[in-house]
Amino acid sequence: MAMDMSKLGQGVMIAEEQRDKKRHDGFMADLFRGRANFELFASCQNFETADEKREGEKMLAKLRHFLMTEVDPQNVEDTDRISNRAMEWLCEEGFFGLKIPVEYGGKNLSQSDYMRLMSLTASYCGALVALLSASNSIGLGWPLKGYGTDEQKKKYLPKVASSPSGFSFTESGAGSDPANMETVAVRIKDESGVVTGYHITGKKWWMTNGAKNDSECVSPLICLIVKTVDKPEEIHEKGYKPCFSAFIIPTNSEGLSWERCQFEGLRGMYNSEITYNNVHVPKEQLVGEKEGLGFKIAMEALNTGRLAVAGSCAAISRQCLLIGKWWGNERRQWGKQIGKHEAVGSGMLAPGLANSFAMEAMCWYATYRVDHKLDARMEAAACKVYASERGWKIVDDLMQMRGGRGYETAKSLENRGEPPIPTEAIHRNFRPNRIFEGSSEILSQWIIREGIDEYKKRGEVFLEKGQWLKKFGAALGFGWDLFRLTFRRKTDTQIHTRTLKRHLDYVDGMARKLAKTVIWSSAKYRAKLPHKQLLFMRLANIATELYAMTAACFYANDLNMVDALKQNPNKHRFIHLADYYCAEARLRIAGWFKEIGRNNDDQARKVAEDLLKNTYDDWLKKDIISLVDQLGLEKSKSDREAYLASEKFEKDVEDSIKKGYEQTKDNQKDL
């Protein structure tokens, strides 16, 4: 497989250079090798000791009582803030140090217990889970725990464990593309040339747990990722090679200023724009006291945060299904309950329940791997994409089921004597999960990039001149791959339920087909392969769906055994649910494979290019007031600012109004 990444821009090259090059292990990685490794699921067992389990249950009960007695989600919506009382309680009880070792004042909970706490919080208050998960996953705790010096851990981790911490990475022009980052830490050197500190200048967007008010931040400490340089202009010089570093920044540092951002949902979330104006930082605040770790730390922190997002999405999905089930029984239309109408019951509730079950099963497996310190990078990404995308469908279906009541606020409903179901708040608050910790589109590309890594390394020889012997060897290797993938291998699923075993046999066959499709696609597109993003998304969807099917089967098998021990009268309920999920998943997988061979991608690309070239502007602007024109957005930044401040802007607005008036008169004449 030959993939030339150099034409995809400096940001991709940075990601390539600094990506974690450790070989991927786990179920997702094996799928791309053409193998469904069911043994990995069969070995999943909870490893917690009795004391660890007791501590997790104790914190869960404590948090549940606190949420129900001290937190009013409607008040958070109304005031756009989390109360001081809630903040103090969370600090006192150690909820900002859930994964920090006990010796530094943390709780050192397993990933499983941490996920349960985040799920409980997410089901009740969106802003609160944003506060807690950001601090525990992408705050300062993980960078210090993983990379900090002993002195840094002793000095800062107790503070991090007892208060919120923030994360500062994104900029106006640098989201998923770090090459555009412009915030810099300029080295300060003594007479002998030894670095003693840094001066940081720049502006960051959406810092987590930021501005509480004009003079105070929610977080006393934040983790900042910037480029380290000898001089600011260095980042614009030809041939510059970025060096990203992570810094511990106290928010009371001189030269810091911030402004809180306002969002569509998640009211009570404190994400902010923060400005660094020549902020002095001693070398002791460089994480690990070593430059160049910043990008790696950021990517690893985001990876740990993805499972928290997935678990939260799964919890909110179950909340929505409970509301949907109640409303499906409560609301009657055309002579029967709406849940008994096929469009609602079979079209919304049944797939929602099956997808929610698959979400939890996927998180169950990925969490197990994290707790056992096994590689879960690809599983975490797949869980996040799957749970946020399928969860959004469940949330949107609830909005549709509730109709006008769904779009009305809970407060307004309560004022009219209706149950205060906050569907519109859930709808607003859930939406950013498809963006947080890597958008679905970016993560889908990442899953494929990592999944085909071994093929890529072998195929890079085809981009070199000469090397005919190596090319011949690589070609033989790919030929052998295709040959071995032709034959079915015997697998032991350790599941004896015929229904589930049938689906797992299908997964094994599709894993081989997935690997063959990757090899054939690389041969077909060669150097153009990295640009085939829609192909990558289909492949990622297939791999993720195979993972979901397998997780659902093994999870159902385990829960079925629990039901049998408890003599549950609804025996085999989870077997039936997993069977339905897998039957639906097989239809989706068949569709994606079909689209790989037969699609309209070229036509779509032509239409998109025409749109971007203004080909359709006259039609798009017909009978509307174009905000793009009104704000001068298609001009350069300097021209736009000058235009908005000019008399011409005012005249253009007047002309637009006049033109609209004349058009209206002409339309009236035509009528």
LINDABEL-V258848 format. One record per residue. N is the residue number from 1. RES is the residue in three letters. PHI is phi in degrees with one decimal (NA if undefined). Layout:
# LINDABEL-V258848
n: (N,N)
res: (RES,RES)
phi: (PHI,PHI)
This chain:
# LINDABEL-V258848
n: (1,2,3,4,5,6,7,8,9,10,11,12,13,14,15,16,17,18,19,20,21,22,23,24,25,26,27,28,29,30,31,32,33,34,35,36,37,38,39,40,41,42,43,44,45,46,47,48,49,50,51,52,53,54,55,56,57,58,59,60,61,62,63,64,65,66,67,68,69,70,71,72,73,74,75,76,77,78,79,80,81,82,83,84,85,86,87,88,89,90,91,92,93,94,95,96,97,98,99,100,101,102,103,104,105,106,107,108,109,110,111,112,113,114,115,116,117,118,119,120,121,122,123,124,125,126,127,128,129,130,131,132,133,134,135,136,137,138,139,140,141,142,143,144,145,146,147,148,149,150,151,152,153,154,155,156,157,158,159,160,161,162,163,164,165,166,167,168,169,170,171,172,173,174,175,176,177,178,179,180,181,182,183,184,185,186,187,188,189,190,191,192,193,194,195,196,197,198,199,200,201,202,203,204,205,206,207,208,209,210,211,212,213,214,215,216,217,218,219,220,221,222,223,224,225,226,227,228,229,230,231,232,233,234,235,236,237,238,239,240,241,242,243,244,245,246,247,248,249,250,251,252,253,254,255,256,257,258,259,260,261,262,263,264,265,266,267,268,269,270,271,272,273,274,275,276,277,278,279,280,281,282,283,284,285,286,287,288,289,290,291,292,293,294,295,296,297,298,299,300,301,302,303,304,305,306,307,308,309,310,311,312,313,314,315,316,317,318,319,320,321,322,323,324,325,326,327,328,329,330,331,332,333,334,335,336,337,338,339,340,341,342,343,344,345,346,347,348,349,350,351,352,353,354,355,356,357,358,359,360,361,362,363,364,365,366,367,368,369,370,371,372,373,374,375,376,377,378,379,380,381,382,383,384,385,386,387,388,389,390,391,392,393,394,395,396,397,398,399,400,401,402,403,404,405,406,407,408,409,410,411,412,413,414,415,416,417,418,419,420,421,422,423,424,425,426,427,428,429,430,431,432,433,434,435,436,437,438,439,440,441,442,443,444,445,446,447,448,449,450,451,452,453,454,455,456,457,458,459,460,461,462,463,464,465,466,467,468,469,470,471,472,473,474,475,476,477,478,479,480,481,482,483,484,485,486,487,488,489,490,491,492,493,494,495,496,497,498,499,500,501,502,503,504,505,506,507,508,509,510,511,512,513,514,515,516,517,518,519,520,521,522,523,524,525,526,527,528,529,530,531,532,533,534,535,536,537,538,539,540,541,542,543,544,545,546,547,548,549,550,551,552,553,554,555,556,557,558,559,560,561,562,563,564,565,566,567,568,569,570,571,572,573,574,575,576,577,578,579,580,581,582,583,584,585,586,587,588,589,590,591,592,593,594,595,596,597,598,599,600,601,602,603,604,605,606,607,608,609,610,611,612,613,614,615,616,617,618,619,620,621,622,623,624,625,626,627,628,629,630,631,632,633,634,635,636,637,638,639,640,641,642,643,644,645,646,647,648,649,650,651,652,653,654,655,656,657,658,659,660,661,662,663,664,665,666,667,668,669,670,671)
res: (MET,ALA,MET,ASP,MET,SER,LYS,LEU,GLY,GLN,GLY,VAL,MET,ILE,ALA,GLU,GLU,GLN,ARG,ASP,LYS,LYS,ARG,HIS,ASP,GLY,PHE,MET,ALA,ASP,LEU,PHE,ARG,GLY,ARG,ALA,ASN,PHE,GLU,LEU,PHE,ALA,SER,CYS,GLN,ASN,PHE,GLU,THR,ALA,ASP,GLU,LYS,ARG,GLU,GLY,GLU,LYS,MET,LEU,ALA,LYS,LEU,ARG,HIS,PHE,LEU,MET,THR,GLU,VAL,ASP,PRO,GLN,ASN,VAL,GLU,ASP,THR,ASP,ARG,ILE,SER,ASN,ARG,ALA,MET,GLU,TRP,LEU,CYS,GLU,GLU,GLY,PHE,PHE,GLY,LEU,LYS,ILE,PRO,VAL,GLU,TYR,GLY,GLY,LYS,ASN,LEU,SER,GLN,SER,ASP,TYR,MET,ARG,LEU,MET,SER,LEU,THR,ALA,SER,TYR,CYS,GLY,ALA,LEU,VAL,ALA,LEU,LEU,SER,ALA,SER,ASN,SER,ILE,GLY,LEU,GLY,TRP,PRO,LEU,LYS,GLY,TYR,GLY,THR,ASP,GLU,GLN,LYS,LYS,LYS,TYR,LEU,PRO,LYS,VAL,ALA,SER,SER,PRO,SER,GLY,PHE,SER,PHE,THR,GLU,SER,GLY,ALA,GLY,SER,ASP,PRO,ALA,ASN,MET,GLU,THR,VAL,ALA,VAL,ARG,ILE,LYS,ASP,GLU,SER,GLY,VAL,VAL,THR,GLY,TYR,HIS,ILE,THR,GLY,LYS,LYS,TRP,TRP,MET,THR,ASN,GLY,ALA,LYS,ASN,ASP,SER,GLU,CYS,VAL,SER,PRO,LEU,ILE,CYS,LEU,ILE,VAL,LYS,THR,VAL,ASP,LYS,PRO,GLU,GLU,ILE,HIS,GLU,LYS,GLY,TYR,LYS,PRO,CYS,PHE,SER,ALA,PHE,ILE,ILE,PRO,THR,ASN,SER,GLU,GLY,LEU,SER,TRP,GLU,ARG,CYS,GLN,PHE,GLU,GLY,LEU,ARG,GLY,MET,TYR,ASN,SER,GLU,ILE,THR,TYR,ASN,ASN,VAL,HIS,VAL,PRO,LYS,GLU,GLN,LEU,VAL,GLY,GLU,LYS,GLU,GLY,LEU,GLY,PHE,LYS,ILE,ALA,MET,GLU,ALA,LEU,ASN,THR,GLY,ARG,LEU,ALA,VAL,ALA,GLY,SER,CYS,ALA,ALA,ILE,SER,ARG,GLN,CYS,LEU,LEU,ILE,GLY,LYS,TRP,TRP,GLY,ASN,GLU,ARG,ARG,GLN,TRP,GLY,LYS,GLN,ILE,GLY,LYS,HIS,GLU,ALA,VAL,GLY,SER,GLY,MET,LEU,ALA,PRO,GLY,LEU,ALA,ASN,SER,PHE,ALA,MET,GLU,ALA,MET,CYS,TRP,TYR,ALA,THR,TYR,ARG,VAL,ASP,HIS,LYS,LEU,ASP,ALA,ARG,MET,GLU,ALA,ALA,ALA,CYS,LYS,VAL,TYR,ALA,SER,GLU,ARG,GLY,TRP,LYS,ILE,VAL,ASP,ASP,LEU,MET,GLN,MET,ARG,GLY,GLY,ARG,GLY,TYR,GLU,THR,ALA,LYS,SER,LEU,GLU,ASN,ARG,GLY,GLU,PRO,PRO,ILE,PRO,THR,GLU,ALA,ILE,HIS,ARG,ASN,PHE,ARG,PRO,ASN,ARG,ILE,PHE,GLU,GLY,SER,SER,GLU,ILE,LEU,SER,GLN,TRP,ILE,ILE,ARG,GLU,GLY,ILE,ASP,GLU,TYR,LYS,LYS,ARG,GLY,GLU,VAL,PHE,LEU,GLU,LYS,GLY,GLN,TRP,LEU,LYS,LYS,PHE,GLY,ALA,ALA,LEU,GLY,PHE,GLY,TRP,ASP,LEU,PHE,ARG,LEU,THR,PHE,ARG,ARG,LYS,THR,ASP,THR,GLN,ILE,HIS,THR,ARG,THR,LEU,LYS,ARG,HIS,LEU,ASP,TYR,VAL,ASP,GLY,MET,ALA,ARG,LYS,LEU,ALA,LYS,THR,VAL,ILE,TRP,SER,SER,ALA,LYS,TYR,ARG,ALA,LYS,LEU,PRO,HIS,LYS,GLN,LEU,LEU,PHE,MET,ARG,LEU,ALA,ASN,ILE,ALA,THR,GLU,LEU,TYR,ALA,MET,THR,ALA,ALA,CYS,PHE,TYR,ALA,ASN,ASP,LEU,ASN,MET,VAL,ASP,ALA,LEU,LYS,GLN,ASN,PRO,ASN,LYS,HIS,ARG,PHE,ILE,HIS,LEU,ALA,ASP,TYR,TYR,CYS,ALA,GLU,ALA,ARG,LEU,ARG,ILE,ALA,GLY,TRP,PHE,LYS,GLU,ILE,GLY,ARG,ASN,ASN,ASP,ASP,GLN,ALA,ARG,LYS,VAL,ALA,GLU,ASP,LEU,LEU,LYS,ASN,THR,TYR,ASP,ASP,TRP,LEU,LYS,LYS,ASP,ILE,ILE,SER,LEU,VAL,ASP,GLN,LEU,GLY,LEU,GLU,LYS,SER,LYS,SER,ASP,ARG,GLU,ALA,TYR,LEU,ALA,SER,GLU,LYS,PHE,GLU,LYS,ASP,VAL,GLU,ASP,SER,ILE,LYS,LYS,GLY,TYR,GLU,GLN,THR,LYS,ASP,ASN,GLN,LYS,ASP,LEU)
phi: (NA,-107.9,-130.1,-94.4,-84.4,-65.1,-88.7,-94.8,102.7,-65.7,-59.8,-67.3,-64.4,-63.1,-60.7,-65.6,-68.8,-104.3,-64.6,-70.6,-88.7,-64.4,-58.1,-75.2,-116.1,109.2,-64.8,-61.4,-62.2,-67.0,-58.5,-73.0,-88.6,87.2,-131.3,-96.6,-87.2,-69.0,-61.0,-64.8,-80.9,-62.8,-90.9,-70.7,-140.4,-66.7,-103.6,-63.5,-75.6,-60.9,-67.1,-65.1,-65.1,-63.4,-64.3,-63.3,-63.7,-63.7,-68.8,-64.2,-65.4,-63.8,-67.1,-58.9,-63.6,-62.4,-60.8,-77.7,-108.1,-115.3,-112.2,-111.0,-55.5,-67.6,-66.2,-63.3,-61.5,-69.8,-95.0,59.8,-157.1,-95.1,-63.1,-59.7,-61.5,-64.4,-62.8,-63.3,-62.9,-62.9,-67.2,-62.9,-90.3,80.3,-78.7,-97.3,-124.0,-61.6,-113.1,-87.5,-55.4,-60.2,-64.2,-107.0,92.6,-92.4,-99.2,51.1,-75.0,-69.7,-61.6,-61.8,-67.0,-59.7,-62.4,-64.5,-66.2,-67.4,-64.2,-60.4,-65.6,-61.5,-70.6,-115.4,-148.9,-62.0,-65.4,-69.4,-70.6,-64.5,-62.1,-72.3,-68.3,-62.7,-68.6,-82.7,-111.0,-114.4,-79.4,-84.6,-59.1,-63.1,-57.8,-70.5,-63.6,-86.6,-132.0,-68.2,-73.8,-59.6,-64.8,-65.1,-62.6,-64.1,-78.1,-106.5,-60.9,-59.1,-68.6,-64.9,-69.3,-114.4,-159.2,-64.5,-133.2,-118.6,-137.6,-130.9,-134.6,-67.0,-130.8,-53.7,-108.3,-134.7,-104.1,-79.2,-107.4,-71.4,-60.0,-86.1,-62.1,-119.2,-71.9,-128.3,-111.0,-85.0,-65.7,-108.1,-120.8,-84.5,-61.6,-90.7,89.2,-83.3,-71.0,-111.2,-179.6,-146.4,-113.7,-105.3,-137.6,149.4,-135.6,-117.5,-103.4,56.6,-58.8,-71.9,50.9,-94.9,-64.9,-87.1,-155.8,-65.5,-118.0,-145.1,-101.1,-63.0,-97.3,-75.1,-135.2,-134.8,-100.1,-112.8,-110.3,-142.1,-88.2,-97.4,-141.1,-89.6,-149.4,-56.8,-70.7,-57.1,-68.1,-101.1,-79.2,-66.1,85.7,-64.4,-110.9,-62.3,-124.3,-91.0,-133.5,-111.4,-125.4,-90.6,-118.2,-69.3,-77.4,-95.3,-64.8,-69.1,102.1,-93.2,-144.3,-150.5,-143.1,-72.3,-90.6,-113.2,-124.4,-59.7,-130.9,50.2,-63.6,102.1,-89.6,-103.4,-59.7,-143.4,-88.0,-129.6,-111.8,-106.4,-110.3,55.0,-74.6,-83.3,-131.1,-69.2,-59.4,-63.4,-97.0,-79.8,-57.9,75.7,51.0,-141.9,-75.9,92.0,-92.5,-58.6,-66.1,-62.8,-61.4,-61.5,-66.5,-69.9,-64.0,-64.7,-62.5,-68.5,-73.4,-65.6,-67.7,-64.2,-63.2,-62.2,-62.9,-65.0,-61.8,-64.3,-66.4,-64.8,-61.8,-65.3,-60.1,-65.0,-67.2,-64.5,-66.1,-62.8,-63.0,-59.3,-70.1,-62.5,-85.5,-78.9,-85.2,-115.5,-142.7,53.1,86.8,-155.3,-61.0,-66.2,-65.2,-90.9,-76.7,-59.1,-62.1,-92.6,-64.6,-79.2,-89.1,-121.0,-69.4,-63.7,-65.2,-63.0,-64.4,-64.7,-66.0,-64.5,-63.5,-64.7,-55.7,-64.0,-63.9,-63.5,-65.9,-58.0,-69.2,-63.6,-64.1,-56.3,-66.1,-63.4,-62.1,-95.6,57.0,-101.5,-63.8,-132.7,-61.5,-71.8,-64.2,-62.3,-64.1,-63.8,-60.6,-65.7,-63.4,-61.7,-66.4,-72.2,-75.0,-70.7,-63.2,-61.8,-64.8,-64.5,-63.4,-67.5,-64.5,-63.3,-57.6,-66.8,-63.6,-78.3,62.9,-59.7,-64.9,-69.8,-83.1,-86.8,-69.7,-61.0,-64.9,-66.9,-61.7,-64.3,-63.6,-99.9,85.3,-92.5,-58.9,-79.2,-82.4,-85.5,-59.3,-66.6,-69.0,-60.3,-60.7,-66.8,-74.3,-76.9,-52.7,-68.3,-62.5,-76.7,-113.7,-53.5,55.1,102.7,-65.3,-57.8,-67.4,-64.6,-66.9,-62.5,-65.2,-65.2,-57.5,-68.5,-56.6,-74.6,-65.3,-100.2,-55.4,-67.2,-66.1,-61.7,-61.0,-69.6,-85.5,-63.1,-62.7,-71.7,-87.6,-90.8,-80.9,70.2,55.0,-65.4,-66.1,-65.6,-63.8,-63.4,-63.7,-65.7,-63.6,-62.4,-62.2,-66.9,-62.4,-64.6,-57.8,-63.8,-66.6,-66.6,-75.4,-74.6,-101.1,-77.4,-105.4,-73.3,-123.3,-110.6,-82.2,60.3,-117.2,-105.2,-70.8,-57.3,-59.9,-71.3,-61.8,-61.1,-70.6,-70.1,-61.3,-63.8,-58.3,-61.2,-65.3,-72.6,-63.6,-66.1,-66.7,-61.3,-62.2,-63.8,-64.4,-61.8,-65.5,-65.0,-64.4,-67.5,-68.2,-73.2,-100.2,47.2,-64.4,-81.9,-55.7,-60.7,-86.2,-86.2,-68.3,-67.9,-62.1,-59.4,-66.3,-65.4,-63.7,-64.7,-61.7,-63.6,-61.1,-64.3,-67.1,-65.6,-62.6,-63.3,-59.7,-64.2,-60.7,-63.2,-66.2,-69.1,-65.9,-63.8,-61.4,-64.9,-66.9,-64.5,-66.9,-64.3,-60.3,-65.1,-64.9,-86.4,53.7,-65.0,-63.7,-90.3,-65.0,69.8,-61.1,-75.8,-64.8,-62.2,-67.1,-64.9,-62.4,-63.8,-58.7,-64.8,-61.5,-68.5,-62.7,-63.4,-65.1,-65.6,-61.7,-59.7,-65.0,-66.7,-62.5,-64.1,-66.4,-62.3,-87.1,-141.8,-149.0,-111.3,-60.4,-65.7,-64.3,-61.8,-64.0,-64.4,-62.7,-63.1,-63.6,-63.2,-61.1,-67.2,-89.0,71.6,-60.3,-104.5,-59.9,-62.1,-75.3,-62.4,-87.1,-63.5,60.3,-132.2,-97.2,-76.4,-67.5,-61.0,-72.3,-59.9,-95.7,62.2,-71.1,-89.7,-90.7,-66.6,-59.6,-67.1,-65.2,-64.1,-63.9,-67.1,-63.1,-64.8,-92.8,-93.9,-69.6,-60.3,-59.5,-62.7,-66.5,-62.1,-63.0,-62.6,-63.1,-63.3,-64.3,-63.4,-62.6,-63.7,-65.6,-65.7,-62.7,-62.1,-63.4,-62.5,-63.2,-64.9,-63.6,-60.4,-66.6)
